């Protein structure tokens, strides 16, 4: 899905919130469809596709979703709050300028009615996890087809363990 069409769809949903009370999106463990769409756009703005795939193609949102049931479990309420705030911001401010919004968040200058601290904490949390999902081992659910390792010239090492056990690949 193109980033523009995703953001347009998210903006159309608008005030519906990030879908609390809904079940997880198909193929995901904890995040709803609205939350995944918002997270996907956020991650893709942080590591956009150019001549190489970006965060979305590398399945970074999937990595974050998996880790929200494991290592990041305690962060799930913060993710839900940040994703809901970002969704409201996209609906209120239009579909353009995700990168500019993230720059404001990085500086702590996002609207205070959406992010109490100006968005800095949410920005840093999602950025750290996006980088982990893009550059980390594919066994944790991100870095699809070793995309970042190939970009860095690191020889892919066959993954053994969790990922293959979950998908049935051996």
Backbone as JSON Lines, residues from 0, in Angstrom:
{"i":0,"aa":"X","n":[0.85,-1.17,0.0],"ca":[0.0,0.0,0.0],"c":[0.89,1.23,0.0]}
{"i":1,"aa":"X","n":[0.59,2.16,-0.82],"ca":[1.34,3.41,-0.89],"c":[1.07,4.23,0.37]}
{"i":2,"aa":"X","n":[2.09,4.93,0.82],"ca":[1.97,5.72,2.04],"c":[0.85,6.73,1.93]}
{"i":3,"aa":"X","n":[0.74,7.39,0.76],"ca":[-0.29,8.41,0.58],"c":[-1.7,7.84,0.72]}
{"i":4,"aa":"X","n":[-1.94,6.68,0.11],"ca":[-3.28,6.1,0.2],"c":[-3.57,5.62,1.62]}
{"i":5,"aa":"X","n":[-2.52,5.14,2.33],"ca":[-2.72,4.74,3.71],"c":[-3.15,5.93,4.55]}
{"i":6,"aa":"X","n":[-2.38,7.03,4.43],"ca":[-2.66,8.2,5.26],"c":[-4.04,8.75,4.94]}
{"i":7,"aa":"X","n":[-4.43,8.73,3.67],"ca":[-5.77,9.18,3.31],"c":[-6.82,8.32,3.99]}
{"i":8,"aa":"X","n":[-6.59,7.01,4.02],"ca":[-7.52,6.1,4.67],"c":[-7.59,6.33,6.16]}
{"i":9,"aa":"X","n":[-6.44,6.58,6.76],"ca":[-6.4,6.84,8.19],"c":[-7.12,8.13,8.52]}
{"i":10,"aa":"X","n":[-6.91,9.15,7.69],"ca":[-7.57,10.43,7.93],"c":[-9.08,10.28,7.81]}
{"i":11,"aa":"X","n":[-9.54,9.43,6.9],"ca":[-10.97,9.22,6.73],"c":[-11.58,8.58,7.97]}
{"i":12,"aa":"X","n":[-10.81,7.72,8.64],"ca":[-11.31,7.08,9.86],"c":[-11.43,8.11,10.96]}
{"i":13,"aa":"X","n":[-10.46,9.02,11.02],"ca":[-10.48,10.17,11.9],"c":[-10.74,9.88,13.35]}
{"i":14,"aa":"X","n":[-11.83,10.42,13.86],"ca":[-12.13,10.37,15.27],"c":[-12.47,9.0,15.8]}
{"i":15,"aa":"X","n":[-12.42,7.98,14.99],"ca":[-12.76,6.65,15.46],"c":[-11.76,6.11,16.46]}
{"i":16,"aa":"X","n":[-10.65,6.79,16.67],"ca":[-9.64,6.31,17.59],"c":[-8.87,5.17,16.96]}
{"i":17,"aa":"X","n":[-8.0,4.59,17.72],"ca":[-7.16,3.51,17.19],"c":[-7.8,2.15,17.38]}
{"i":18,"aa":"X","n":[-9.08,2.09,17.54],"ca":[-9.75,0.81,17.53],"c":[-9.69,0.03,18.82]}
{"i":19,"aa":"X","n":[-9.58,0.69,19.94],"ca":[-9.6,-0.06,21.19],"c":[-10.9,-0.84,21.27]}
{"i":20,"aa":"X","n":[-10.82,-2.03,21.76],"ca":[-11.99,-2.88,21.83],"c":[-12.08,-3.81,20.63]}
{"i":21,"aa":"X","n":[-11.37,-3.51,19.56],"ca":[-11.31,-4.41,18.42],"c":[-10.26,-5.46,18.71]}
{"i":22,"aa":"X","n":[-10.32,-6.55,17.95],"ca":[-9.28,-7.55,18.05],"c":[-8.08,-7.15,17.23]}
{"i":23,"aa":"X","n":[-7.03,-7.94,17.33],"ca":[-5.83,-7.64,16.54],"c":[-6.12,-7.72,15.04]}
{"i":24,"aa":"X","n":[-5.34,-6.98,14.28],"ca":[-5.45,-7.02,12.83],"c":[-5.08,-8.42,12.35]}
{"i":25,"aa":"X","n":[-5.64,-8.87,11.24],"ca":[-5.27,-10.2,10.72],"c":[-3.76,-10.31,10.52]}
{"i":26,"aa":"X","n":[-3.18,-11.38,11.04],"ca":[-1.75,-11.6,10.92],"c":[-0.92,-10.92,12.0]}
{"i":27,"aa":"X","n":[-1.58,-10.21,12.9],"ca":[-0.87,-9.52,13.98],"c":[-1.35,-10.07,15.32]}
{"i":28,"aa":"X","n":[-0.63,-9.76,16.37],"ca":[-0.92,-10.34,17.67],"c":[-1.72,-9.44,18.6]}
{"i":29,"aa":"X","n":[-1.44,-8.12,18.55],"ca":[-2.05,-7.26,19.55],"c":[-2.59,-5.94,18.97]}
{"i":30,"aa":"X","n":[-1.96,-5.41,17.94],"ca":[-2.38,-4.13,17.4],"c":[-3.54,-4.28,16.42]}
{"i":31,"aa":"X","n":[-4.47,-3.33,16.47],"ca":[-5.64,-3.35,15.6],"c":[-5.26,-2.89,14.19]}
{"i":32,"aa":"X","n":[-6.19,-3.02,13.26],"ca":[-5.92,-2.59,11.89],"c":[-5.58,-1.1,11.82]}
{"i":33,"aa":"X","n":[-6.32,-0.26,12.52],"ca":[-6.02,1.18,12.52],"c":[-4.65,1.46,13.12]}
{"i":34,"aa":"X","n":[-4.33,0.77,14.21],"ca":[-3.03,0.97,14.84],"c":[-1.9,0.53,13.91]}
{"i":35,"aa":"X","n":[-2.09,-0.58,13.23],"ca":[-1.06,-1.06,12.3],"c":[-0.88,-0.08,11.15]}
{"i":36,"aa":"X","n":[-1.98,0.44,10.59],"ca":[-1.85,1.41,9.49],"c":[-1.1,2.66,9.94]}
{"i":37,"aa":"X","n":[-1.42,3.14,11.12],"ca":[-0.76,4.33,11.63],"c":[0.72,4.04,11.91]}
{"i":38,"aa":"X","n":[1.0,2.93,12.56],"ca":[2.38,2.55,12.85],"c":[3.18,2.33,11.57]}
{"i":39,"aa":"X","n":[2.57,1.72,10.58],"ca":[3.24,1.47,9.31],"c":[3.66,2.79,8.66]}
{"i":40,"aa":"X","n":[2.78,3.77,8.63],"ca":[3.1,5.07,8.04],"c":[4.2,5.76,8.85]}
{"i":41,"aa":"X","n":[4.15,5.65,10.16],"ca":[5.13,6.27,11.04],"c":[6.51,5.66,10.79]}
{"i":42,"aa":"X","n":[6.58,4.33,10.8],"ca":[7.86,3.64,10.58],"c":[8.41,3.93,9.19]}
{"i":43,"aa":"X","n":[7.53,3.93,8.19],"ca":[7.97,4.19,6.82],"c":[8.48,5.61,6.66]}
{"i":44,"aa":"X","n":[7.93,6.55,7.41],"ca":[8.45,7.93,7.36],"c":[9.83,8.0,8.0]}
{"i":45,"aa":"X","n":[10.09,7.15,8.99],"ca":[11.4,7.13,9.63],"c":[12.46,6.46,8.75]}
{"i":46,"aa":"X","n":[12.08,5.36,8.1],"ca":[12.99,4.67,7.18],"c":[12.23,4.46,5.88]}
{"i":47,"aa":"X","n":[12.21,5.5,5.02],"ca":[11.42,5.41,3.79],"c":[12.1,4.57,2.71]}
{"i":48,"aa":"X","n":[11.28,4.02,1.86],"ca":[11.79,3.31,0.69],"c":[12.34,4.33,-0.29]}
{"i":49,"aa":"X","n":[13.46,4.01,-0.9],"ca":[14.0,4.81,-1.99],"c":[14.45,3.81,-3.05]}
{"i":50,"aa":"X","n":[15.73,3.7,-3.31],"ca":[16.18,2.66,-4.22],"c":[16.27,1.31,-3.51]}
{"i":51,"aa":"X","n":[16.01,1.31,-2.23],"ca":[15.95,0.09,-1.42],"c":[14.65,0.11,-0.62]}
{"i":52,"aa":"X","n":[14.19,-1.05,-0.2],"ca":[12.95,-1.09,0.59],"c":[13.08,-0.33,1.91]}
{"i":53,"aa":"X","n":[11.94,0.14,2.39],"ca":[11.89,0.86,3.65],"c":[11.37,-0.01,4.78]}
{"i":54,"aa":"X","n":[11.0,0.64,5.87],"ca":[10.56,-0.05,7.08],"c":[9.3,-0.88,6.87]}
{"i":55,"aa":"X","n":[8.4,-0.38,6.06],"ca":[7.17,-1.12,5.84],"c":[7.44,-2.45,5.16]}
{"i":56,"aa":"X","n":[8.21,-2.43,4.09],"ca":[8.52,-3.66,3.36],"c":[9.3,-4.62,4.25]}
{"i":57,"aa":"X","n":[10.16,-4.1,5.1],"ca":[10.99,-4.93,5.97],"c":[10.19,-5.5,7.15]}
{"i":58,"aa":"X","n":[8.9,-5.2,7.21],"ca":[7.99,-5.7,8.24],"c":[8.32,-5.2,9.65]}
{"i":59,"aa":"X","n":[8.76,-3.97,9.72],"ca":[9.06,-3.38,11.03],"c":[7.81,-3.32,11.91]}
{"i":60,"aa":"X","n":[6.63,-2.92,11.39],"ca":[5.45,-2.92,12.27],"c":[5.14,-4.32,12.83]}
{"i":61,"aa":"X","n":[5.39,-5.35,12.05],"ca":[5.18,-6.72,12.53],"c":[6.14,-7.01,13.68]}
{"i":62,"aa":"X","n":[7.4,-6.6,13.53],"ca":[8.38,-6.78,14.6],"c":[7.88,-6.11,15.88]}
{"i":63,"aa":"X","n":[7.44,-4.86,15.77],"ca":[6.97,-4.13,16.95],"c":[5.76,-4.83,17.56]}
{"i":64,"aa":"X","n":[4.83,-5.26,16.72],"ca":[3.64,-5.96,17.22],"c":[4.04,-7.23,17.99]}
{"i":65,"aa":"X","n":[4.94,-8.0,17.44],"ca":[5.4,-9.22,18.12],"c":[6.04,-8.86,19.46]}
{"i":66,"aa":"X","n":[6.91,-7.86,19.45],"ca":[7.61,-7.49,20.68],"c":[6.67,-6.88,21.73]}
{"i":67,"aa":"X","n":[5.54,-6.34,21.29],"ca":[4.56,-5.83,22.25],"c":[3.87,-6.95,23.02]}
{"i":68,"aa":"X","n":[4.07,-8.18,22.6],"ca":[3.57,-9.33,23.36],"c":[4.7,-9.97,24.15]}
{"i":69,"aa":"X","n":[5.9,-9.45,24.01],"ca":[7.08,-10.02,24.67],"c":[7.84,-8.93,25.4]}
{"i":70,"aa":"X","n":[8.99,-8.59,24.87],"ca":[9.91,-7.66,25.51],"c":[9.32,-6.28,25.77]}
{"i":71,"aa":"X","n":[8.47,-5.79,24.86],"ca":[7.89,-4.45,25.0],"c":[6.49,-4.48,25.63]}
{"i":72,"aa":"X","n":[6.08,-5.58,26.22],"ca":[4.72,-5.73,26.74],"c":[4.28,-4.55,27.6]}
{"i":73,"aa":"X","n":[5.16,-4.09,28.44],"ca":[4.79,-2.98,29.34],"c":[4.58,-1.67,28.58]}
{"i":74,"aa":"X","n":[5.03,-1.6,27.33],"ca":[4.88,-0.39,26.53],"c":[3.59,-0.34,25.72]}
{"i":75,"aa":"X","n":[2.8,-1.4,25.75],"ca":[1.58,-1.43,24.95],"c":[0.66,-0.25,25.23]}
{"i":76,"aa":"X","n":[0.4,0.12,26.48],"ca":[-0.46,1.31,26.7],"c":[0.14,2.58,26.1]}
{"i":77,"aa":"X","n":[1.45,2.76,26.19],"ca":[2.1,3.93,25.59],"c":[1.98,3.9,24.07]}
{"i":78,"aa":"X","n":[2.12,2.72,23.48],"ca":[1.96,2.62,22.02],"c":[0.53,2.97,21.62]}
{"i":79,"aa":"X","n":[-0.44,2.41,22.32],"ca":[-1.84,2.69,21.97],"c":[-2.13,4.2,22.07]}
{"i":80,"aa":"X","n":[-1.63,4.83,23.11],"ca":[-1.84,6.27,23.3],"c":[-1.15,7.06,22.18]}
{"i":81,"aa":"X","n":[0.09,6.72,21.87],"ca":[0.84,7.44,20.83],"c":[0.2,7.24,19.46]}
{"i":82,"aa":"X","n":[-0.23,6.03,19.16],"ca":[-0.85,5.76,17.86],"c":[-2.19,6.47,17.73]}
{"i":83,"aa":"X","n":[-2.96,6.5,18.81],"ca":[-4.24,7.22,18.78],"c":[-4.01,8.71,18.58]}
{"i":84,"aa":"X","n":[-3.01,9.26,19.26],"ca":[-2.7,10.69,19.1],"c":[-2.24,10.98,17.68]}
{"i":85,"aa":"X","n":[-1.39,10.12,17.14],"ca":[-0.92,10.34,15.77],"c":[-2.08,10.24,14.78]}
{"i":86,"aa":"X","n":[-2.97,9.31,14.99],"ca":[-4.13,9.17,14.1],"c":[-5.0,10.43,14.15]}
{"i":87,"aa":"X","n":[-5.23,10.97,15.33],"ca":[-6.01,12.21,15.45],"c":[-5.3,13.36,14.76]}
{"i":88,"aa":"X","n":[-3.98,13.41,14.89],"ca":[-3.2,14.47,14.26],"c":[-3.27,14.36,12.74]}
{"i":89,"aa":"X","n":[-3.19,13.14,12.22],"ca":[-3.31,12.95,10.77],"c":[-4.69,13.38,10.28]}
{"i":90,"aa":"X","n":[-5.72,13.07,11.06],"ca":[-7.08,13.43,10.65],"c":[-7.3,14.94,10.7]}
{"i":91,"aa":"X","n":[-6.73,15.59,11.7],"ca":[-6.93,17.03,11.88],"c":[-6.07,17.87,10.95]}
{"i":92,"aa":"X","n":[-4.89,17.4,10.63],"ca":[-3.94,18.23,9.88],"c":[-3.81,17.85,8.42]}
{"i":93,"aa":"X","n":[-4.57,16.9,7.95],"ca":[-4.46,16.49,6.55],"c":[-3.47,15.36,6.37]}
{"i":94,"aa":"X","n":[-3.34,14.93,5.13],"ca":[-2.59,13.7,4.86],"c":[-1.13,13.94,4.48]}
{"i":95,"aa":"X","n":[-0.74,15.16,4.31],"ca":[0.65,15.45,3.9],"c":[1.51,15.79,5.11]}
{"i":96,"aa":"X","n":[2.79,15.63,4.94],"ca":[3.74,16.14,5.92],"c":[4.05,15.27,7.11]}
{"i":97,"aa":"X","n":[4.02,13.95,6.97],"ca":[4.36,13.07,8.09],"c":[5.78,13.35,8.57]}
{"i":98,"aa":"X","n":[6.73,13.54,7.65],"ca":[8.12,13.8,8.05],"c":[8.21,15.1,8.87]}
{"i":99,"aa":"X","n":[7.47,16.12,8.45],"ca":[7.48,17.39,9.19],"c":[6.89,17.2,10.59]}
{"i":100,"aa":"X","n":[5.85,16.39,10.7],"ca":[5.26,16.12,12.02],"c":[6.26,15.41,12.92]}
{"i":101,"aa":"X","n":[6.98,14.44,12.33],"ca":[7.96,13.71,13.13],"c":[9.11,14.62,13.56]}
{"i":102,"aa":"X","n":[9.48,15.58,12.73],"ca":[10.51,16.55,13.13],"c":[10.03,17.37,14.33]}
{"i":103,"aa":"X","n":[8.77,17.78,14.31],"ca":[8.22,18.51,15.45],"c":[8.24,17.65,16.71]}
{"i":104,"aa":"X","n":[7.86,16.38,16.56],"ca":[7.87,15.48,17.71],"c":[9.29,15.3,18.25]}
{"i":105,"aa":"X","n":[10.24,15.15,17.36],"ca":[11.64,14.96,17.78],"c":[12.11,16.14,18.62]}
{"i":106,"aa":"X","n":[11.63,17.32,18.29],"ca":[12.0,18.53,19.03],"c":[11.09,18.79,20.23]}
{"i":107,"aa":"X","n":[10.08,17.94,20.42],"ca":[9.13,18.15,21.51],"c":[8.16,19.27,21.25]}
{"i":108,"aa":"X","n":[7.86,19.53,19.95],"ca":[7.0,20.65,19.58],"c":[5.7,20.22,18.93]}
{"i":109,"aa":"X","n":[5.31,18.98,19.11],"ca":[4.01,18.53,18.58],"c":[2.91,19.13,19.45]}
{"i":110,"aa":"X","n":[1.68,19.17,18.94],"ca":[0.58,19.76,19.72],"c":[0.44,19.11,21.11]}
{"i":111,"aa":"X","n":[0.43,19.94,22.13],"ca":[0.35,19.46,23.51],"c":[-1.0,18.8,23.82]}
{"i":112,"aa":"X","n":[-2.03,19.15,23.06],"ca":[-3.32,18.49,23.29],"c":[-3.3,17.04,22.81]}
{"i":113,"aa":"X","n":[-2.32,16.69,21.98],"ca":[-2.17,15.31,21.51],"c":[-1.07,14.56,22.26]}
{"i":114,"aa":"X","n":[0.04,15.24,22.5],"ca":[1.19,14.65,23.17],"c":[1.6,15.58,24.31]}
{"i":115,"aa":"X","n":[1.43,15.13,25.53],"ca":[1.68,15.97,26.7],"c":[3.09,16.55,26.71]}
{"i":116,"aa":"X","n":[4.06,15.79,26.24],"ca":[5.45,16.26,26.24],"c":[5.88,16.81,24.88]}
{"i":117,"aa":"X","n":[4.93,17.08,24.02],"ca":[5.27,17.56,22.69],"c":[5.66,16.45,21.73]}
{"i":118,"aa":"X","n":[5.48,15.21,22.15],"ca":[5.72,14.07,21.27],"c":[7.1,13.47,21.33]}
{"i":119,"aa":"X","n":[7.99,14.05,22.1],"ca":[9.39,13.58,22.13],"c":[9.5,12.12,22.6]}
{"i":120,"aa":"X","n":[8.8,11.78,23.65],"ca":[8.88,10.41,24.19],"c":[8.35,9.39,23.18]}
{"i":121,"aa":"X","n":[7.21,9.68,22.58],"ca":[6.64,8.76,21.58],"c":[7.55,8.64,20.37]}
{"i":122,"aa":"X","n":[8.1,9.77,19.93],"ca":[9.02,9.75,18.79],"c":[10.21,8.85,19.07]}
{"i":123,"aa":"X","n":[10.84,9.05,20.22],"ca":[12.04,8.27,20.56],"c":[11.72,6.79,20.72]}
{"i":124,"aa":"X","n":[10.58,6.46,21.3],"ca":[10.19,5.07,21.48],"c":[10.0,4.38,20.12]}
{"i":125,"aa":"X","n":[9.23,5.0,19.24],"ca":[8.97,4.39,17.93],"c":[10.24,4.37,17.08]}
{"i":126,"aa":"X","n":[11.05,5.41,17.15],"ca":[12.3,5.42,16.4],"c":[13.22,4.28,16.84]}
{"i":127,"aa":"X","n":[13.4,4.11,18.14],"ca":[14.28,3.04,18.64],"c":[13.79,1.68,18.17]}
{"i":128,"aa":"X","n":[12.5,1.44,18.26],"ca":[11.96,0.13,17.87],"c":[11.95,-0.06,16.36]}
{"i":129,"aa":"X","n":[11.8,1.03,15.62],"ca":[11.87,0.94,14.16],"c":[13.29,0.55,13.74]}
{"i":130,"aa":"X","n":[14.27,1.16,14.34],"ca":[15.66,0.81,14.02],"c":[15.97,-0.63,14.41]}
{"i":131,"aa":"X","n":[15.47,-1.07,15.56],"ca":[15.68,-2.45,15.97],"c":[15.04,-3.42,14.99]}
{"i":132,"aa":"X","n":[13.82,-3.12,14.57],"ca":[13.12,-4.0,13.64],"c":[13.73,-4.02,12.25]}
{"i":133,"aa":"X","n":[14.32,-2.91,11.85],"ca":[14.91,-2.83,10.5],"c":[16.29,-3.45,10.46]}
{"i":134,"aa":"X","n":[17.1,-3.21,11.49],"ca":[18.49,-3.67,11.48],"c":[18.73,-4.95,12.28]}
{"i":135,"aa":"X","n":[17.78,-5.37,13.08],"ca":[17.97,-6.55,13.92],"c":[17.86,-7.85,13.15]}
{"i":136,"aa":"X","n":[17.95,-8.91,13.87],"ca":[17.86,-10.24,13.27],"c":[16.44,-10.51,12.79]}
{"i":137,"aa":"X","n":[16.31,-11.08,11.6],"ca":[14.97,-11.43,11.1],"c":[14.22,-12.41,12.0]}
{"i":138,"aa":"X","n":[14.92,-13.12,12.85],"ca":[14.26,-14.09,13.73],"c":[13.26,-13.44,14.68]}
{"i":139,"aa":"X","n":[13.34,-12.11,14.82],"ca":[12.44,-11.41,15.72],"c":[11.25,-10.79,15.01]}
{"i":140,"aa":"X","n":[11.13,-11.0,13.7],"ca":[9.94,-10.57,12.97],"c":[10.11,-9.42,12.01]}
{"i":141,"aa":"X","n":[11.25,-8.74,12.02],"ca":[11.5,-7.65,11.09],"c":[12.64,-7.99,10.14]}
{"i":142,"aa":"X","n":[13.23,-6.98,9.53],"ca":[14.37,-7.15,8.62],"c":[14.11,-8.27,7.6]}
{"i":143,"aa":"X","n":[12.96,-8.18,6.97],"ca":[12.55,-9.18,5.98],"c":[13.62,-9.39,4.91]}
{"i":144,"aa":"X","n":[13.91,-10.62,4.63],"ca":[14.91,-11.01,3.63],"c":[16.26,-10.34,3.87]}
{"i":145,"aa":"X","n":[16.55,-10.03,5.13],"ca":[17.83,-9.44,5.51],"c":[18.09,-8.12,4.8]}
{"i":146,"aa":"X","n":[17.05,-7.37,4.49],"ca":[17.17,-6.17,3.66],"c":[18.22,-5.2,4.18]}
{"i":147,"aa":"X","n":[18.24,-4.93,5.47],"ca":[19.22,-3.96,5.98],"c":[20.63,-4.54,5.98]}
{"i":148,"aa":"X","n":[20.75,-5.82,6.23],"ca":[22.07,-6.43,6.22],"c":[22.65,-6.39,4.81]}
{"i":149,"aa":"X","n":[21.82,-6.64,3.82],"ca":[22.27,-6.57,2.44],"c":[22.72,-5.15,2.11]}
{"i":150,"aa":"X","n":[21.94,-4.15,2.55],"ca":[22.31,-2.75,2.32],"c":[23.66,-2.41,2.96]}
{"i":151,"aa":"X","n":[23.93,-3.0,4.12],"ca":[25.17,-2.73,4.84],"c":[26.33,-3.6,4.35]}
{"i":152,"aa":"X","n":[26.04,-4.58,3.51],"ca":[27.08,-5.48,3.03],"c":[27.41,-6.59,4.0]}
{"i":153,"aa":"X","n":[26.49,-6.85,4.94],"ca":[26.68,-7.93,5.91],"c":[26.09,-9.2,5.32]}
{"i":154,"aa":"X","n":[26.87,-10.25,5.31],"ca":[26.38,-11.51,4.75],"c":[25.25,-12.06,5.62]}
{"i":155,"aa":"X","n":[24.1,-12.33,5.01],"ca":[22.99,-12.91,5.78],"c":[23.35,-14.29,6.32]}
{"i":156,"aa":"X","n":[23.02,-14.5,7.56],"ca":[23.24,-15.78,8.21],"c":[21.88,-16.44,8.32]}
{"i":157,"aa":"X","n":[21.75,-17.69,7.88],"ca":[20.44,-18.34,7.99],"c":[19.9,-18.27,9.42]}
{"i":158,"aa":"X","n":[18.65,-17.91,9.51],"ca":[18.0,-17.76,10.81],"c":[17.5,-19.1,11.29]}
{"i":159,"aa":"X","n":[17.83,-19.41,12.5],"ca":[17.33,-20.62,13.14],"c":[16.55,-20.17,14.37]}
{"i":160,"aa":"X","n":[15.44,-20.79,14.61],"ca":[14.75,-20.49,15.85],"c":[13.36,-19.96,15.68]}
{"i":161,"aa":"X","n":[13.06,-18.94,16.46],"ca":[11.71,-18.46,16.67],"c":[10.92,-18.23,15.38]}
{"i":162,"aa":"X","n":[11.44,-17.47,14.45],"ca":[10.69,-17.13,13.24],"c":[10.26,-18.38,12.47]}
{"i":163,"aa":"X","n":[11.17,-19.31,12.27],"ca":[10.82,-20.51,11.5],"c":[9.85,-21.39,12.28]}
{"i":164,"aa":"X","n":[10.0,-21.44,13.59],"ca":[9.09,-22.24,14.39],"c":[7.67,-21.7,14.31]}
{"i":165,"aa":"X","n":[7.53,-20.36,14.27],"ca":[6.2,-19.76,14.21],"c":[5.56,-19.89,12.85]}
{"i":166,"aa":"X","n":[6.36,-19.84,11.78],"ca":[5.78,-19.86,10.44],"c":[5.76,-21.26,9.86]}
{"i":167,"aa":"X","n":[6.39,-22.21,10.52],"ca":[6.4,-23.58,10.03],"c":[7.49,-23.82,9.0]}
{"i":168,"aa":"X","n":[8.37,-22.86,8.76],"ca":[9.48,-23.05,7.82],"c":[10.63,-23.75,8.53]}
{"i":169,"aa":"X","n":[11.26,-24.67,7.88],"ca":[12.44,-25.34,8.47],"c":[13.51,-25.49,7.43]}
